[in-house]
Each structure stands twice: as structure tokens, then as C-alpha cells.
């Protein structure tokens, strides 16, 4: 059941704007507490002792939060999204649980926990690099780490939505005229 509850769910505002992605556990809590409703559901079920729930693929918040411009939060999950779940050393794609955060300039050498100093790395590459610099470990980055802004983050959401048919209409792949209020 743990894997089911870690599935990605697209979160929409009350006006159907893509806000972010959360895991299925958080989405179910929002729906059960009455703070959101499922717009599109998957065929995946989770069971409690008395009820069966379909895991939503897209939820819509009942109240639209005030959304002033704010930068994308620096977090492990957002670093993995920025790096497309690819190890930035070997180029292989991994599940989130099989990735680590690597500090390009190790913290033991004064490296900071900031966008421009961290990359997604598989366990093997992270252990191989250890607390050495790129030059000392003779390793190269596929892409230079950079801070992402909200427009870049929206593009990342769109890229993730390419494979998920239920997300496409909310990420402006399909005709936006098909979006109608679903109460």
C-alpha cells in the first residue's frame, strides 16, 4: 500500500490552475477532510477497515489560496523534479526513493544547501564521489545546477503531464475550451 500512497497527484486551484504535485496520501487527506474533491480518479484502490477509496489523479481545492508571486521552494522533491529524476552523473532515471541529493561542493568543504550546489544522484554515484570535489573524483555533471523559477516549474509540471492523460487538459496540452466548471 505504501507505493500506492506515494503516487503523484496534480493539485488544482479553485479556478483549475495547476498549483503543484502532492502524493496520494496528502490528496486523500485533503479530499476526506473536505478541503478538495477528486476531479479525475485512477483505478487504484486503497482500503480502510470500513471504506474503499479510489486514489485521485487530479484534485481541485475548494478554496483558492492567495497566490502572490513566490519563488519555488528549495526541497529534495523539487530538486528531483528539476533534474527529471535523473542522476546528474550517470544519466540514468530512478524512482525518487532510489535517488539522493549530492552537494557539488561538499558541505565538509564549505558547500551550501542551495539550488546551485545540489543535484540528484543515484546511490552509487553519490557514494563514488563521496566528500570530494568534481575534479578530485574525476566526475562530470550532465547539467549545471540552477535555481528554478515558477515558470520553469510549470514547464516541469507540463513535462510530467505528457505521460498522464488525465493531467493534460489542466496543463494546457489539449484545447482549453473543454474546461468547464464541475461544481
C-alpha positions as CSV (number, residue, x, y, z in Angstrom):
1,X,0.0,0.0,0.0
2,X,3.0,2.3,0.6
3,X,3.7,2.6,-3.1
4,X,0.0,3.4,-3.9
5,X,0.1,6.3,-1.4
6,X,3.2,7.8,-3.0
7,X,1.7,8.1,-6.5
8,X,1.7,11.7,-7.8
9,X,-1.5,13.7,-7.8
10,X,-1.9,17.0,-9.6
11,X,-3.4,19.8,-7.4
12,X,-5.5,22.5,-9.0
13,X,-6.8,25.7,-7.6
14,X,-10.5,26.5,-7.5
15,X,-10.0,28.1,-10.9
16,X,-8.4,24.9,-12.4
17,X,-4.9,26.3,-12.4
18,X,-2.1,23.8,-11.7
19,X,-0.6,24.6,-8.3
20,X,1.7,21.7,-7.5
21,X,2.0,18.0,-7.2
22,X,1.4,16.1,-3.9
23,X,1.4,12.4,-3.1
24,X,-1.7,10.3,-3.0
25,X,-1.7,10.2,0.8
26,X,-1.9,14.0,1.1
27,X,-4.5,14.2,-1.7
28,X,-6.7,11.6,0.1
29,X,-6.4,13.6,3.4
30,X,-7.5,16.8,1.6
31,X,-10.5,15.0,0.0
32,X,-11.6,13.2,3.2
33,X,-11.3,16.5,5.2
34,X,-13.5,18.3,2.7
35,X,-10.8,20.7,1.6
36,X,-10.7,19.3,-2.0
37,X,-12.5,17.0,-4.3
38,X,-11.3,14.5,-6.8
39,X,-11.6,15.8,-10.4
40,X,-10.1,12.6,-12.0
41,X,-9.7,9.3,-10.3
42,X,-7.4,6.4,-11.0
43,X,-8.4,2.7,-10.9
44,X,-6.1,2.2,-7.9
45,X,-7.9,1.5,-4.7
46,X,-6.8,1.8,-1.0
47,X,-8.8,0.2,1.8
48,X,-9.5,1.3,5.3
49,X,-11.3,-1.1,7.7
50,X,-14.7,0.3,6.6
51,X,-14.2,2.0,3.3
52,X,-12.5,1.7,-0.1
53,X,-11.1,4.9,-1.7
54,X,-10.1,5.4,-5.3
55,X,-6.8,7.3,-5.5
56,X,-7.3,10.6,-7.3
57,X,-5.1,11.6,-10.2
58,X,-6.2,15.2,-10.1
59,X,-7.8,17.1,-7.2
60,X,-9.3,20.6,-7.0
61,X,-9.1,22.7,-3.9
62,X,-12.4,24.1,-2.7
63,X,-10.9,27.4,-1.7
64,X,-8.4,29.1,-3.9
65,X,-5.4,30.1,-1.9
66,X,-4.0,33.5,-2.3
67,X,-1.1,33.1,-4.7
68,X,1.3,36.0,-4.6
69,X,4.5,35.5,-6.5
70,X,6.8,33.4,-4.5
71,X,9.9,31.5,-5.6
72,X,9.8,27.7,-5.9
73,X,10.6,26.2,-2.6
74,X,14.0,24.6,-2.3
75,X,13.3,21.0,-1.4
76,X,14.5,17.5,-2.1
77,X,11.4,16.7,-4.2
78,X,11.8,19.9,-6.2
79,X,15.5,19.1,-6.9
80,X,14.4,15.7,-8.2
81,X,11.8,17.4,-10.4
82,X,14.3,19.9,-11.7
83,X,16.7,17.1,-12.6
84,X,13.9,15.0,-14.1
85,X,14.7,12.1,-11.7
86,X,18.0,11.6,-13.4
87,X,21.3,11.0,-11.8
88,X,23.3,14.0,-12.9
89,X,26.5,11.9,-13.1
90,X,25.5,8.7,-14.9
91,X,22.3,10.0,-16.6
92,X,20.1,7.1,-15.5
93,X,16.5,7.7,-14.4
94,X,15.5,6.5,-11.0
95,X,12.5,6.4,-8.7
96,X,12.5,9.1,-6.0
97,X,13.3,6.5,-3.3
98,X,16.5,5.5,-5.2
99,X,17.9,9.0,-5.5
100,X,19.9,11.1,-3.2
101,X,20.9,14.7,-3.0
102,X,24.6,15.3,-3.8
103,X,26.4,18.6,-2.9
104,X,28.6,19.5,-5.8
105,X,30.9,21.3,-3.4
106,X,30.6,19.0,-0.3
107,X,29.3,20.6,2.9
108,X,32.5,19.5,4.5
109,X,34.3,21.8,2.2
110,X,32.0,24.8,2.8
111,X,29.3,23.9,0.2
112,X,25.9,25.3,0.9
113,X,22.4,23.7,0.8
114,X,21.2,25.8,-2.2
115,X,19.8,25.2,-5.7
116,X,23.1,25.9,-7.4
117,X,25.1,23.4,-5.3
118,X,22.9,20.3,-5.2
119,X,21.9,17.7,-7.8
120,X,20.0,14.4,-7.9
121,X,22.4,11.5,-7.8
122,X,22.0,7.7,-7.6
123,X,23.4,6.0,-4.5
124,X,26.3,4.5,-6.5
125,X,27.4,7.8,-8.0
126,X,26.9,9.7,-4.7
127,X,29.0,7.1,-2.8
128,X,31.7,7.2,-5.5
129,X,32.0,10.9,-5.4
130,X,31.8,10.9,-1.5
131,X,33.1,14.2,0.0
132,X,35.4,15.0,-2.9
133,X,35.1,17.8,-5.5
134,X,34.3,17.0,-9.1
135,X,37.9,17.3,-10.1
136,X,39.1,15.1,-7.2
137,X,36.6,12.4,-8.0
138,X,37.1,12.7,-11.8
139,X,33.3,13.0,-12.3
140,X,31.4,15.4,-14.5
141,X,27.9,16.8,-14.2
142,X,25.4,16.3,-17.1
143,X,23.9,19.8,-16.4
144,X,25.0,22.7,-14.2
145,X,22.6,23.0,-11.3
146,X,20.5,26.2,-11.3
147,X,17.7,27.7,-9.3
148,X,14.3,27.3,-10.9
149,X,11.5,29.9,-11.1
150,X,7.8,29.4,-11.2
151,X,7.6,29.4,-15.0
152,X,10.3,26.7,-15.2
153,X,8.4,24.7,-12.5
154,X,5.2,25.0,-14.6
155,X,7.1,23.6,-17.6
156,X,8.3,20.7,-15.4
157,X,4.7,20.0,-14.5
158,X,3.8,20.1,-18.1
159,X,6.6,17.6,-19.0
160,X,5.4,15.3,-16.2
161,X,1.8,15.6,-17.6
162,X,2.8,14.5,-21.1
163,X,2.5,10.8,-20.0
164,X,-0.6,11.3,-17.9
165,X,-3.7,11.7,-20.0
166,X,-5.8,13.0,-17.1
167,X,-3.4,15.8,-16.4
168,X,-3.0,17.0,-20.0
169,X,-6.2,19.2,-20.1
170,X,-5.2,21.0,-16.9
171,X,-1.6,21.7,-18.1
172,X,-2.8,23.3,-21.4
173,X,-1.9,20.4,-23.8
174,X,-5.4,20.0,-25.0
175,X,-8.0,22.5,-26.1
176,X,-8.5,24.8,-23.1
177,X,-12.1,25.3,-24.3
178,X,-13.0,21.9,-22.9
179,X,-12.5,23.0,-19.3
180,X,-15.9,23.6,-17.8
181,X,-16.8,24.1,-14.2
182,X,-17.5,20.8,-12.5
183,X,-19.1,22.3,-9.3
